């Protein structure tokens, strides 16, 4: 793994788990890790004013919030996976089978360097790593989602919940598609925060969303 890939992974994951309280299920991270990373980056960059590597000081400080916030590493070894306590192998196999997630980035619309999705390269990786050939259209063919209002018009008993801080919400169902489908877009909420145990630091928007989810599921159960 390259240094740029290691840093890319840290920023993307911090954005996904930008929770209002400290967590350690991936790596030890503070509450609101994105805000902390931005603050640390600015402090390190300001302290290095005039240094030709000023930008790198800021990038390093931001990445450290993910990889070494608790001071657990003497040195970051980018040659090995730094997944902490999270084993991603199960998800990687799914992503190489039926739940393919194409990734790309545009440097003019994001902070990440340009990267194009290469289906052939992804297929070769999956075959070499897991002996799997991705079924690129399986999820959309089986579940629908290319045109949500059409594909889910007759759906029922589904709650589509997305958090405004979760990068994955870009692929979520965010508009009403059926009278029997509940759409929740939760402000100040990161990836699946509504599915985690309640915490006193939870924003009110999340508390309200959980109430809707609970009441909705209870009503559905009462129907049967």
Secondary structure by P-SEA (a helix, b strand, c coil): ccaaaaaaaaaaaaaaaccccccccccccccaaaaaaaaaaaaaaaaaccccaaaaaaaaaaaaaccccccccccccccccccccccaaaaaaaaaccbbbbbbbbcccccccbbbbbaaaaaaaaaaaccccccccccccccccccccccccccccccbbbbcccccccccccccccccbbbbbccccccccccccccccccaaaaaaaaaaaaaaaaaaaac
